[in-house]
Each structure stands twice: as C-alpha cells, then as structure tokens.
C-alpha cells in the first residue's frame, strides 16, 4: 500500500481545520471588538472635545457681551488671552468667529495674521451660524496626512441668539495610535493562542489518528493474510469502539478465511482428482477455471485457455454461442479425435445462477466417452456381423431345404449335394456359435485356466506334426526350433486352440507350394513364438485391426474360405489371459508373421535339474 504523504494526511488536515476554526473565531471576535472599541474611542474623543468647546463657548460669550471702552482691551486681545490657555496635545487650533463670519482670534500664534480680522468662507461655519447647531466632519491634513476632527459649535446668549462660533481642529492620531497598540496586542495574543491551539490540535489529532494508523497497519496485515495481529484499544470512546469492532471483524474474517480455505482445498482436491474435466466461466463466457483432466483432454496449456471464450476452447464457435450453451438442455458430443488417437467427449453444461436470478457463469463438465463410443460402435458392428454371418448360411440352408422339400430329395444326384451343403453350412454356424460362446465366456472372466508346466518345444512339434498329417494342400512346414527343453506354465487346451487358429489362417492364405515357418526364441522372462506364411500379406492400415472381432481384410475371400473373423480375436484373449502379448508383422505380397509370447517358469534350471 502506498504511504500517505504528510501534506495529504488526516493528521495535518485535522490540525489545520482546528487551527483555522480557532483563527476564524478569534478574527471575528477581534474585528467586532476593534470596531466597537474604535467607535467608542472616537465618541469619547468627540465628547471630550465638545465638553471643552462648551466651556470655552461660555467664556467667549462673556467676553463678547462685555461692555468695552478705550481703557479696556479689545475683544481680540481678550479672546487671544483666553485661547492661549486653551491648549492641549490633541487640539491643533481653535478659532473664534463672530456672527458676521469674522475671525476674532486663533490659538495658533502662526495663524494670527492669516485669519484674525478676516472673514471665513468655510461652509461648515456658515451652516452653524445660520442654523445654530453644531457641525462636525473628518478631514485629512494635506501636509502630514493625519486624520483630523473638525467641530464648529455656536456661541449663544441666554435667549439662544447666535452671536458667534468656535471652530476647532483636533488631531485623532493619538486615538488611532491607541488602536494600533491595541491591534498589536491583539495580534500578539492571536499568535500565542494559535501556537497553543496548534500544539493542542496536534495532541488531539494524535489521539484520533494513532488508532486509525494502527487500524491501517492491521488492514495491510489482513490483506497479506495475517489475522493474528490485533488493534490496540486506547479508550472506550467511539474510536475505541471502532477498534474493538475492527478486532471482532478480524476474528470473523479469520474464521471465514479458514472456512473458505478449507472449502477451496476440498474443491481443489475434488477438481484435481476428478476423472472428468471441469471448466468454469464468468458471466461473459470467459474461462476462469479449468482442472488438469480438462487440460489433458483438450491438449492445451492453462495459460492460453484462461480468459478465452469457452466456445473457442471447445472449438464450437461456428455452431454455438455462449448464450446457446446456457440455454442448451442436452449434452454436446465433441469429437477431438486425431489420426493416431480417438477422443470423444460429452460436454454437460450447468448455469451458475444466484438466488436473485442473476446468471454468474457456466460450468461445463467434460466426460471421456471414447471407450463407451467404441463399445457402442463395436456392439453395433458385432450385431451386424453376427447377423450377416448367420444370415448367409441360413439363407443357403433355406434355399436347399426348400428345393429338397419341393422334390429334389428324390433326385439321387442332386439330393446328396444339397444335403452336403446344408451340413457344411450347419457346421459353419456351429463353429461361429462356439467361437461366440468362447469369447463371451472370456469376456465375463468366469472361466478358469487349467495351467500346468509343459515343454513348449515338444508341445509345438506335436501341434505341427498333427497339421502335417492332416493337411490337404501342398504347403510346406519349416521349423526353426531349439533342440532343448523350455518349460512354460500354460493351459494346454487354450494354447492349442491359439496355435490351431494361427496355423489354419497361415495355411488358408498361403499359395500353393508356399511355406509356413515356425520360429521359437527365448527372451529373458518369456518365450517368443512366430508363425510366418508367404501369403498375400496385410495392408499396413489394417495391421492393427486384425485382432478385432469379425474384422477381415478381404471379406469376400474370407467367407469363401469359411472364416468367421473370430480366430485371431480368440487367440488374443487367450494369450493375454496367460500374461502374454500377441502382434503381427506383414508386407503385402510377401506374407504375414504372427508373434506371441508366453512367460517362462521362474528358476527353471533349479526346478528341472
């Protein structure tokens, strides 16, 4: 998991939010306080000036009402004397103006010649003289830029007659200087408060983020599969309850994971040991799971199959879509046979559906029915062959019997021939039925071999001698047999039948004057017997099939010679029952060799010395 940067952490965000909230609260309180304080100071300053102006107005009124003669001072001199005593740090200048707007005096000695004895044209003075009420305004000193307070107050007699006005100019820098000092004190206090708040915010944030960091570490460990770690509980508040719930969740997940892992192992074991192939898809038909038997059946690597559409994996994309597979009720028969190995699969589909009806995917089970298909095919061929083999002699017999019934039995020449053919066909059917009974008995495995120890060389010579005495053709027998005793443990009747079937075939298919050769070779644990003829041979494509039941290379010729197509099949069953092996080699136009092996008796020399 990517580490959270400091500037993106909730720790910093919490402290910033906490500090900003405190800062906002302080600023709101500060602005309101400063404004109210400024208003109050300005009002107090104005009130103080007005009180002083009122006192000054009274003194000026007395001087202006005083009767003067040549021995007394002029009114300008008396007013100048009063104004000289009316000085302070805030008051820059005070002027006294009579009702005719004439300046009678000023407190600024530098403005005596500039204003005294002259008329003033200021509008605020005229308004006060005309209306009789005080006038106030703020102004900016053009030379210094200082803020000033200008107040014009009327001078009235007892009967409220306006006899003049007092024009006062006062600087307000002291008031605003006090405000600056107060603002500096407030700013310093704000900084100190923010520092303390930040420290407290960090401590408070740690109490919240520390359990959260611990839970994050726990989540990382859980993602790795480690459920043994527990979150430390720092208190019983909401964060503590969350940590406790997190620990309970971890325990539940551990139990669920153990259950899921157990089920997964069971499923994996089942899938691995199934003989059937299993393919699972997602809801779009892409393969998400496939077991080993399915991979072997389809002969594909796992990497190329996963995430591939199932219709492509099964090779049915031309005839089916994923939607048709989900709606398909019957199983599909898939032929994956190659030139050398047949493979027939039955694909059964089952839809994975949730309780809500949502289709989540498809399960396809592949069952190898190659052997079953082969058995069905063999059964059909067997029935067809038996039916054909029985129908031919029965049809022949029926024809000859009908002819005899219709009077042919009275003909002394024809009747014996018809009876002889009927007898031959009867014997042919008896041989066929006997061979079928032998195969059926061997298939059911309910027969018992009567094994005993025999000298295979002497036994083989006796069989060959019997055929030499009874043969009706001019086929020559050639023996390539060792002049020693070689003992095998066999059922003499069954092996005699094997030799009879092989030698009979060799004689049937050998040309006139041909040779049938007998070879015997001793291997490590078995003896190998070979019977070769010089017949027409067997094509290479048919060589592996001559041991199948009813199989004939040349069916017409075989039936003409009276074969049932079961001789080599019986020989194979009997040899394999003796733990031996039988096979053939052939070359067209040169002949065929039938090989089979029989196991030697263990410790032969010790037993027979």
C-alpha positions as CSV (number, residue, x, y, z in Angstrom):
1,X,0.0,0.0,0.0
2,X,1.3,3.5,-0.9
3,X,2.3,5.6,2.1
4,X,0.2,8.7,2.7
5,X,2.2,11.9,2.3
6,X,2.5,14.3,5.2
7,X,0.6,17.1,3.4
8,X,-2.2,14.6,2.5
9,X,-2.5,13.0,5.9
10,X,-5.6,13.4,8.0
11,X,-3.3,14.4,10.9
12,X,-2.3,17.6,9.1
13,X,-5.9,18.3,7.9
14,X,-7.3,17.9,11.4
15,X,-4.7,20.3,12.9
16,X,-5.3,22.8,10.0
17,X,-9.0,22.7,10.4
18,X,-8.8,23.0,14.2
19,X,-6.4,26.0,13.9
20,X,-8.4,27.7,11.1
21,X,-11.6,27.4,13.2
22,X,-9.8,29.0,16.2
23,X,-8.3,31.6,14.0
24,X,-11.7,32.4,12.4
25,X,-13.3,32.7,15.8
26,X,-10.5,35.0,17.0
27,X,-10.7,37.1,13.9
28,X,-14.5,37.5,14.2
29,X,-14.2,38.4,17.8
30,X,-11.2,40.8,17.1
31,X,-12.9,42.6,14.3
32,X,-16.1,43.1,16.3
33,X,-14.0,44.2,19.3
34,X,-11.8,46.6,17.4
35,X,-14.6,48.2,15.6
36,X,-16.6,48.7,18.8
37,X,-13.5,50.0,20.6
38,X,-12.7,52.4,17.7
39,X,-16.2,53.7,17.7
40,X,-16.2,54.1,21.5
41,X,-12.8,55.9,21.5
42,X,-13.9,58.2,18.7
43,X,-17.1,59.0,20.5
44,X,-15.3,59.6,23.8
45,X,-12.8,61.8,22.0
46,X,-15.6,63.8,20.4
47,X,-17.5,64.1,23.6
48,X,-14.4,65.4,25.4
49,X,-13.8,68.0,22.7
50,X,-17.4,69.1,22.9
51,X,-17.3,69.5,26.6
52,X,-14.2,71.7,26.3
53,X,-15.8,73.6,23.5
54,X,-18.9,74.2,25.6
55,X,-16.7,75.6,28.5
56,X,-14.8,77.8,26.0
57,X,-18.0,79.0,24.4
58,X,-19.2,80.2,27.8
59,X,-16.0,82.2,28.4
60,X,-16.1,83.6,24.9
61,X,-19.8,84.6,25.3
62,X,-18.9,86.6,28.5
63,X,-16.2,88.4,26.7
64,X,-18.3,89.1,23.7
65,X,-21.1,90.5,25.9
66,X,-18.7,92.7,27.9
67,X,-19.0,96.5,27.5
68,X,-15.7,97.9,26.3
69,X,-14.3,101.4,26.3
70,X,-11.0,103.0,25.3
71,X,-9.4,102.0,28.6
72,X,-10.1,98.3,28.2
73,X,-8.6,95.7,26.0
74,X,-10.1,94.9,22.6
75,X,-12.2,91.8,22.2
76,X,-9.5,90.3,20.0
77,X,-6.9,90.7,22.8
78,X,-9.2,89.2,25.4
79,X,-10.1,86.3,23.2
80,X,-6.4,85.7,22.4
81,X,-5.7,85.5,26.1
82,X,-8.4,83.0,26.6
83,X,-7.3,80.9,23.7
84,X,-3.7,80.8,24.9
85,X,-4.8,79.0,27.9
86,X,-7.0,76.6,25.8
87,X,-4.2,74.4,24.5
88,X,-3.7,70.6,24.6
89,X,-1.8,67.9,22.8
90,X,-4.8,66.8,20.6
91,X,-6.2,70.3,19.8
92,X,-4.2,71.8,16.8
93,X,-6.1,75.1,16.6
94,X,-9.2,76.9,17.9
95,X,-10.7,79.9,16.1
96,X,-13.4,82.2,17.4
97,X,-15.7,83.7,14.7
98,X,-18.4,86.3,15.3
99,X,-21.8,86.3,13.7
100,X,-20.5,88.2,10.7
101,X,-18.1,85.3,9.9
102,X,-15.2,87.4,11.0
103,X,-12.3,85.6,12.8
104,X,-11.8,87.2,16.2
105,X,-8.9,85.0,17.3
106,X,-7.0,81.8,16.9
107,X,-5.0,79.7,19.3
108,X,-2.2,79.2,16.7
109,X,0.2,82.1,17.0
110,X,1.4,81.4,13.5
111,X,-2.0,82.0,12.0
112,X,-2.8,85.3,13.7
113,X,-2.1,87.5,10.7
114,X,-3.6,84.9,8.4
115,X,-7.0,84.6,9.9
116,X,-7.7,87.2,12.7
117,X,-9.8,90.1,11.4
118,X,-10.7,88.3,8.2
119,X,-13.9,86.7,7.1
120,X,-14.0,82.9,6.8
121,X,-15.7,81.3,3.8
122,X,-15.9,77.8,5.1
123,X,-19.4,76.3,4.5
124,X,-19.5,74.4,7.8
125,X,-19.0,77.7,9.7
126,X,-21.8,79.4,7.8
127,X,-24.1,76.4,8.4
128,X,-23.5,76.6,12.1
129,X,-24.0,80.4,12.2
130,X,-27.2,80.1,10.2
131,X,-28.8,77.1,11.8
132,X,-27.4,77.4,15.3
133,X,-26.5,73.8,15.7
134,X,-23.0,72.2,16.0
135,X,-21.4,70.8,12.8
136,X,-18.8,68.0,12.7
137,X,-16.6,66.5,10.0
138,X,-13.4,64.4,9.4
139,X,-10.6,65.8,7.4
140,X,-7.1,64.8,6.3
141,X,-4.2,67.2,6.9
142,X,-2.7,67.7,3.4
143,X,0.8,68.3,4.8
144,X,1.1,65.4,7.2
145,X,-1.7,63.1,6.1
146,X,-3.0,62.9,9.6
147,X,-6.7,62.3,10.3
148,X,-8.4,65.4,11.9
149,X,-11.7,66.1,13.6
150,X,-13.3,69.4,12.9
151,X,-16.0,70.7,15.1
152,X,-17.9,74.0,14.8
153,X,-20.0,74.9,17.8
154,X,-22.3,78.0,18.0
155,X,-21.9,80.6,20.7
156,X,-25.3,81.5,22.1
157,X,-26.7,84.0,24.5
158,X,-29.2,83.1,27.2
159,X,-32.1,83.8,24.8
160,X,-30.5,81.4,22.3
161,X,-29.3,84.1,20.0
162,X,-26.2,83.0,17.9
163,X,-23.5,85.6,18.4
164,X,-20.6,83.6,17.0
165,X,-19.0,80.2,16.6
166,X,-16.0,78.2,17.8
167,X,-14.0,76.5,15.0
168,X,-11.9,73.6,16.5
169,X,-9.4,71.4,14.7
170,X,-8.1,68.4,16.6
171,X,-5.8,65.5,15.5
172,X,-7.1,62.0,16.0
173,X,-3.7,60.3,15.6
174,X,-3.5,59.6,19.3
175,X,-6.8,57.8,19.2
176,X,-5.7,55.7,16.2
177,X,-2.3,55.2,17.8
178,X,-4.0,53.6,20.8
179,X,-6.0,51.5,18.3
180,X,-2.7,50.3,16.7
181,X,-1.3,49.4,20.1
182,X,-4.4,47.5,20.9
183,X,-4.3,45.8,17.5
184,X,-0.7,44.8,18.1
185,X,-1.5,43.4,21.5
186,X,-4.5,41.5,19.9
187,X,-2.3,40.2,17.1
188,X,0.3,39.0,19.6
189,X,-2.4,37.4,21.6
190,X,-3.7,35.7,18.5
191,X,-0.3,34.3,17.6
192,X,0.2,32.9,21.0
193,X,-3.4,31.5,21.0
194,X,-2.8,29.9,17.6
195,X,0.5,28.4,18.8
196,X,-1.2,26.9,21.8
197,X,-4.1,25.8,19.7
198,X,-1.8,24.1,17.2
199,X,0.0,22.2,19.9
200,X,-3.3,21.1,21.5
201,X,-4.6,20.2,18.0
202,X,-1.6,18.0,17.3
203,X,-2.1,16.3,20.6
204,X,-5.8,15.9,19.9
205,X,-5.2,14.7,16.4
206,X,-2.7,12.1,17.6
207,X,-5.4,10.6,19.9
208,X,-7.6,10.1,16.8
209,X,-5.0,9.3,14.1
210,X,-2.9,6.9,16.2
211,X,-5.7,4.3,16.5
212,X,-6.5,4.9,12.8
213,X,-2.9,4.3,11.8
214,X,-2.9,1.2,13.9
215,X,-6.1,0.0,12.1
216,X,-4.4,0.8,8.7
217,X,-1.5,-1.4,9.6
218,X,-3.9,-4.1,10.7
219,X,-5.8,-3.8,7.3
220,X,-2.4,-4.2,5.5
221,X,-1.6,-7.3,7.5
222,X,-5.1,-8.7,6.9
223,X,-4.6,-8.1,3.1
224,X,-1.4,-10.2,3.4
225,X,-3.3,-13.0,5.2
226,X,-2.1,-12.3,8.7
227,X,-5.1,-12.3,11.0
228,X,-3.2,-12.8,14.3
229,X,-2.4,-9.1,14.8
230,X,-4.9,-7.0,17.0
231,X,-5.6,-3.3,17.0
232,X,-4.6,-1.7,20.4
233,X,-7.6,-0.1,22.1
234,X,-6.7,3.3,23.6
235,X,-10.0,4.2,25.2
236,X,-13.7,3.4,25.5
237,X,-14.8,6.3,23.2
238,X,-16.1,6.0,19.6
239,X,-12.6,5.3,18.3
240,X,-12.1,2.6,20.9
241,X,-15.4,1.0,20.0
242,X,-14.3,1.2,16.3
243,X,-11.0,-0.5,17.2
244,X,-12.9,-3.2,19.1
245,X,-15.3,-3.8,16.2
246,X,-12.2,-4.0,13.9
247,X,-10.7,-6.7,16.1
248,X,-14.0,-8.6,16.0
249,X,-14.1,-8.2,12.2
250,X,-10.6,-9.6,12.1
251,X,-11.6,-12.6,14.1
252,X,-14.7,-13.2,11.9
253,X,-12.6,-12.8,8.7
254,X,-10.0,-15.3,10.1
255,X,-12.8,-17.8,10.7
256,X,-14.4,-17.1,7.3
257,X,-11.0,-17.3,5.6
258,X,-10.2,-20.6,7.3
259,X,-13.6,-22.0,6.2
260,X,-13.1,-20.6,2.7
261,X,-9.6,-22.0,2.5
262,X,-10.8,-25.4,3.7
263,X,-13.6,-25.4,1.1
264,X,-11.1,-24.2,-1.6
265,X,-8.8,-27.1,-0.7
266,X,-11.7,-29.5,-0.8
267,X,-12.8,-28.1,-4.2
268,X,-9.2,-28.1,-5.5
269,X,-8.8,-31.7,-4.4
270,X,-12.0,-32.7,-5.9
271,X,-11.2,-31.0,-9.2
272,X,-7.7,-32.4,-9.3
273,X,-8.8,-36.0,-8.6
274,X,-11.8,-36.0,-10.9
275,X,-11.6,-38.1,-14.0
276,X,-13.9,-35.7,-15.7
277,X,-12.8,-32.3,-17.0
278,X,-14.3,-29.2,-15.4
279,X,-14.4,-25.7,-17.0
280,X,-15.9,-22.7,-15.2
281,X,-16.6,-19.3,-16.9
282,X,-17.6,-15.8,-15.8
283,X,-20.8,-14.2,-16.9
284,X,-19.3,-13.2,-20.2
285,X,-18.3,-16.8,-21.1
286,X,-14.6,-16.4,-20.5
287,X,-12.8,-19.3,-18.9
288,X,-11.8,-18.6,-15.2
289,X,-11.1,-22.1,-14.0
290,X,-10.0,-25.4,-15.6
291,X,-8.8,-28.5,-14.0
292,X,-5.9,-30.8,-15.1
293,X,-8.1,-33.6,-16.7
294,X,-9.8,-30.9,-18.9
295,X,-6.4,-29.6,-19.9
296,X,-5.2,-33.1,-20.8
297,X,-8.4,-33.9,-22.7
298,X,-8.2,-30.7,-24.8
299,X,-4.4,-30.9,-25.0
300,X,-3.9,-27.2,-24.3
301,X,-1.7,-25.3,-21.8
302,X,-3.5,-23.5,-18.9
303,X,-2.0,-20.0,-19.8
304,X,-3.6,-20.0,-23.3
305,X,-7.1,-21.1,-22.1
306,X,-7.7,-18.7,-19.2
307,X,-9.7,-15.6,-20.1
308,X,-10.5,-17.2,-23.5
309,X,-14.2,-17.7,-24.6
310,X,-15.3,-21.2,-23.8
311,X,-16.8,-21.7,-27.3
312,X,-13.3,-21.2,-28.7
313,X,-11.7,-23.5,-26.2
314,X,-14.2,-26.3,-27.1
315,X,-13.9,-25.5,-30.8
316,X,-17.7,-24.9,-31.3
317,X,-17.7,-21.2,-32.1
318,X,-19.1,-21.8,-35.6
319,X,-22.2,-23.6,-34.4
320,X,-22.7,-22.2,-30.8
321,X,-22.5,-19.1,-28.8
322,X,-22.2,-18.6,-25.1
323,X,-25.9,-17.8,-24.9
324,X,-26.9,-21.0,-26.7
325,X,-24.7,-23.0,-24.4
326,X,-26.6,-21.6,-21.4
327,X,-29.9,-22.4,-22.9
328,X,-28.8,-25.9,-24.2
329,X,-30.6,-28.6,-22.3
330,X,-28.9,-31.7,-23.9
331,X,-25.3,-32.6,-23.7
332,X,-23.0,-31.9,-26.6
333,X,-20.9,-34.6,-28.2
334,X,-17.5,-33.3,-29.2
335,X,-15.0,-35.2,-31.4
336,X,-11.4,-34.4,-30.6
337,X,-10.0,-37.5,-32.3
338,X,-6.7,-37.3,-34.1
339,X,-5.2,-39.6,-36.7
340,X,-3.5,-41.7,-34.1
341,X,-5.8,-41.4,-31.0
342,X,-9.6,-41.3,-30.9
343,X,-11.2,-39.0,-28.3
344,X,-14.9,-38.4,-28.0
345,X,-16.1,-36.1,-25.2
346,X,-19.6,-35.4,-23.8
347,X,-20.0,-31.8,-22.6
348,X,-22.7,-31.2,-20.0
349,X,-23.4,-27.5,-19.2
350,X,-24.8,-26.1,-15.9
351,X,-25.7,-22.5,-15.4
352,X,-24.3,-20.7,-12.3
353,X,-27.3,-18.7,-11.1
354,X,-27.7,-16.6,-7.9
355,X,-30.9,-16.6,-5.8
356,X,-31.9,-13.3,-7.5
357,X,-31.8,-15.0,-10.9
358,X,-28.6,-13.2,-12.0
359,X,-26.5,-15.5,-14.2
360,X,-22.9,-15.6,-12.9
361,X,-21.3,-18.0,-15.3
362,X,-21.3,-21.5,-16.7
363,X,-19.9,-24.9,-15.5
364,X,-19.0,-27.4,-18.3
365,X,-18.2,-31.0,-17.3
366,X,-16.3,-33.0,-19.9
367,X,-16.6,-36.7,-19.8
368,X,-14.5,-39.0,-21.9
369,X,-16.9,-41.3,-23.7
370,X,-14.3,-42.6,-26.2
371,X,-14.4,-46.1,-24.8
372,X,-18.2,-46.1,-24.5
373,X,-18.5,-44.8,-28.1
374,X,-16.1,-47.6,-29.1
375,X,-18.1,-50.2,-27.2
376,X,-21.3,-48.9,-28.8
377,X,-19.7,-49.0,-32.2
378,X,-18.2,-52.5,-31.6
379,X,-21.6,-53.6,-30.4
380,X,-23.3,-52.3,-33.5
381,X,-20.7,-53.9,-35.7
382,X,-20.9,-57.1,-33.7
383,X,-24.6,-57.4,-34.1
384,X,-24.3,-56.5,-37.8
385,X,-21.5,-59.1,-38.3
386,X,-23.2,-61.8,-36.4
387,X,-26.5,-61.1,-38.2
388,X,-24.7,-61.3,-41.5
389,X,-22.7,-64.4,-40.6
390,X,-25.8,-66.2,-39.6
391,X,-28.0,-64.9,-42.4
392,X,-25.7,-66.2,-45.1
393,X,-25.7,-69.9,-44.1
394,X,-29.3,-69.8,-43.0
395,X,-30.3,-68.3,-46.4
396,X,-28.3,-71.1,-48.1
397,X,-29.8,-73.8,-46.0
398,X,-33.3,-72.4,-46.5
399,X,-32.9,-72.5,-50.3
400,X,-31.5,-76.0,-50.4
401,X,-34.2,-77.3,-47.9
402,X,-36.9,-75.7,-49.9
403,X,-35.6,-77.4,-53.0
404,X,-35.4,-80.7,-51.3
405,X,-39.0,-80.2,-50.0
406,X,-40.2,-79.4,-53.5
407,X,-38.9,-82.8,-54.7
408,X,-35.2,-82.5,-55.1
409,X,-34.7,-85.2,-52.4
410,X,-35.9,-87.8,-55.0
411,X,-33.0,-86.9,-57.3
412,X,-30.2,-89.2,-56.3
413,X,-27.5,-86.9,-57.8
414,X,-28.8,-83.6,-56.5
415,X,-30.1,-84.6,-53.1
416,X,-26.7,-85.7,-51.6
417,X,-25.1,-82.5,-52.9
418,X,-27.8,-80.4,-51.3
419,X,-27.6,-82.3,-48.0
420,X,-23.8,-81.9,-48.0
421,X,-24.0,-78.1,-48.5
422,X,-26.7,-78.0,-45.8
423,X,-24.4,-79.9,-43.4
424,X,-21.4,-77.6,-44.2
425,X,-23.4,-74.5,-43.5
426,X,-24.7,-76.1,-40.3
427,X,-21.2,-76.8,-39.2
428,X,-20.2,-73.3,-40.1
429,X,-22.9,-71.9,-37.9
430,X,-21.9,-74.2,-35.1
431,X,-18.3,-73.0,-35.3
432,X,-19.5,-69.4,-35.3
433,X,-21.7,-70.0,-32.3
434,X,-18.9,-71.9,-30.5
435,X,-16.5,-69.1,-31.1
436,X,-19.0,-66.6,-29.8
437,X,-19.6,-68.6,-26.7
438,X,-15.8,-68.8,-26.1
439,X,-15.5,-65.0,-26.5
440,X,-18.5,-64.4,-24.3
441,X,-17.1,-66.7,-21.6
442,X,-13.7,-65.0,-21.8
443,X,-15.3,-61.5,-21.6
444,X,-17.2,-62.5,-18.5
445,X,-14.0,-63.6,-16.8
446,X,-15.8,-66.6,-15.3
447,X,-13.5,-69.2,-16.9
448,X,-10.6,-70.9,-15.2
449,X,-7.3,-71.7,-16.8
450,X,-6.1,-75.2,-16.2
451,X,-2.4,-74.3,-16.2
452,X,0.5,-76.8,-15.9
453,X,4.2,-77.0,-16.8
454,X,4.9,-78.1,-20.4
455,X,7.9,-78.2,-22.6
456,X,6.9,-75.7,-25.2
457,X,9.3,-77.1,-27.9
458,X,7.8,-80.6,-27.7
459,X,4.3,-79.2,-27.5
460,X,4.8,-77.1,-30.6
461,X,6.3,-80.0,-32.5
462,X,3.3,-82.2,-31.7
463,X,0.9,-79.5,-33.0
464,X,2.9,-79.0,-36.2
465,X,3.0,-82.8,-36.7
466,X,-0.7,-83.0,-36.4
467,X,-1.2,-80.4,-39.1
468,X,1.3,-82.0,-41.4
469,X,-0.6,-85.3,-41.2
470,X,-4.0,-83.8,-41.8
471,X,-3.1,-81.1,-44.4
472,X,-4.8,-81.3,-47.8
473,X,-2.7,-78.7,-49.6
474,X,0.9,-78.8,-50.7
475,X,2.0,-76.2,-48.1
476,X,5.4,-76.9,-46.6
477,X,6.2,-76.5,-42.9
478,X,9.6,-75.3,-41.9
479,X,10.7,-75.5,-38.2
480,X,13.3,-73.2,-36.6
481,X,13.0,-74.5,-33.1
482,X,15.8,-75.0,-30.5
483,X,16.8,-78.5,-29.5
484,X,16.3,-78.2,-25.8
485,X,13.7,-78.3,-23.1
486,X,11.9,-75.0,-22.5
487,X,9.2,-75.0,-19.9
488,X,6.2,-72.7,-19.7
489,X,3.2,-72.6,-17.4
490,X,0.1,-72.8,-19.7
491,X,-3.4,-74.1,-20.2
492,X,-2.5,-76.7,-22.9
493,X,-6.0,-76.7,-24.4
494,X,-6.2,-72.9,-24.8
495,X,-2.7,-72.5,-26.3
496,X,-3.5,-75.5,-28.6
497,X,-6.6,-73.5,-29.8
498,X,-4.4,-70.4,-30.3
499,X,-2.0,-72.4,-32.5
500,X,-4.8,-74.0,-34.4
501,X,-6.3,-70.7,-35.3
502,X,-3.0,-69.1,-36.3
503,X,-1.8,-72.1,-38.3
504,X,-5.2,-72.6,-40.0
505,X,-5.1,-68.9,-41.2
506,X,-1.5,-69.3,-42.4
507,X,-2.5,-72.4,-44.4
508,X,-5.6,-70.8,-45.8
509,X,-3.8,-67.7,-47.1
510,X,-0.6,-69.4,-48.3
511,X,-0.3,-70.0,-52.0
512,X,0.1,-73.5,-53.5
513,X,3.7,-74.6,-52.7
514,X,4.1,-72.0,-50.1
515,X,6.0,-72.4,-46.8
516,X,4.8,-71.8,-43.3
517,X,7.7,-71.2,-41.0
518,X,7.8,-71.7,-37.2
519,X,10.3,-69.8,-35.0
520,X,10.9,-70.0,-31.3
521,X,13.2,-67.6,-29.4
522,X,13.9,-67.5,-25.7
523,X,13.9,-64.0,-24.1
524,X,14.8,-63.0,-20.5
525,X,11.4,-63.8,-18.9
526,X,9.3,-65.2,-21.8
527,X,9.5,-67.3,-24.9
528,X,8.6,-65.7,-28.3
529,X,6.9,-67.8,-30.9
530,X,6.5,-66.7,-34.5
531,X,4.4,-68.3,-37.3
532,X,5.1,-66.9,-40.8
533,X,3.4,-67.5,-44.1
534,X,4.1,-66.5,-47.7
535,X,0.6,-65.3,-48.5
536,X,-0.8,-62.0,-49.9
537,X,0.1,-60.1,-46.8
538,X,-1.9,-57.5,-44.9
539,X,-2.0,-53.7,-45.7
540,X,-0.3,-51.5,-43.1
541,X,-3.6,-49.7,-42.4
542,X,-5.3,-52.9,-41.4
543,X,-2.5,-54.5,-39.5
544,X,-3.6,-53.2,-36.0
545,X,-7.2,-54.2,-36.6
546,X,-6.8,-57.9,-37.5
547,X,-7.2,-58.9,-33.8
548,X,-10.6,-57.2,-33.6
549,X,-13.7,-59.3,-33.7
550,X,-15.2,-60.0,-37.1
551,X,-12.5,-57.9,-38.8
552,X,-11.5,-59.1,-42.2
553,X,-9.1,-57.6,-44.7
554,X,-10.7,-59.4,-47.6
555,X,-14.2,-60.2,-46.5
556,X,-15.3,-61.9,-49.7
557,X,-12.2,-64.2,-49.8
558,X,-12.5,-64.9,-46.0
559,X,-16.1,-66.1,-46.3
560,X,-15.2,-68.2,-49.3
561,X,-12.6,-69.9,-47.2
562,X,-15.1,-70.4,-44.4
563,X,-13.7,-68.0,-41.8
564,X,-15.7,-66.4,-39.0
565,X,-13.4,-63.4,-38.3
566,X,-13.0,-64.5,-34.7
567,X,-10.0,-66.7,-34.7
568,X,-7.3,-64.1,-34.0
569,X,-9.7,-62.3,-31.6
570,X,-9.9,-65.5,-29.6
571,X,-6.2,-66.0,-29.8
572,X,-5.5,-62.5,-28.4
573,X,-7.9,-63.1,-25.5
574,X,-6.2,-66.4,-24.6
575,X,-2.7,-65.1,-24.9
576,X,-3.4,-62.1,-22.8
577,X,-5.1,-64.4,-20.2
578,X,-1.7,-66.1,-20.0
579,X,0.0,-62.7,-19.3
580,X,1.5,-62.8,-22.8
581,X,1.4,-60.5,-25.8
582,X,0.4,-61.1,-29.5
583,X,1.1,-58.9,-32.5
584,X,1.6,-59.2,-36.3
585,X,4.0,-58.0,-39.0
586,X,3.2,-58.1,-42.6
587,X,4.3,-57.0,-46.1
588,X,1.9,-57.0,-49.0
589,X,2.7,-59.7,-51.5
590,X,5.3,-61.3,-49.3
591,X,3.4,-62.8,-46.3
592,X,2.4,-62.3,-42.7
593,X,4.1,-63.2,-39.4
594,X,2.1,-63.6,-36.2
595,X,4.1,-63.3,-33.0
596,X,3.1,-64.1,-29.4
597,X,4.8,-64.6,-26.1
598,X,4.4,-66.9,-23.2
599,X,6.0,-66.3,-19.7
600,X,8.8,-68.8,-18.7
601,X,8.7,-70.6,-15.4
602,X,10.8,-68.9,-12.7
603,X,14.1,-70.7,-11.6
604,X,13.6,-73.1,-14.4
605,X,17.1,-74.7,-14.2
606,X,16.8,-75.3,-10.4
607,X,13.4,-76.9,-10.8
608,X,14.4,-79.3,-13.6
609,X,18.0,-80.2,-13.0
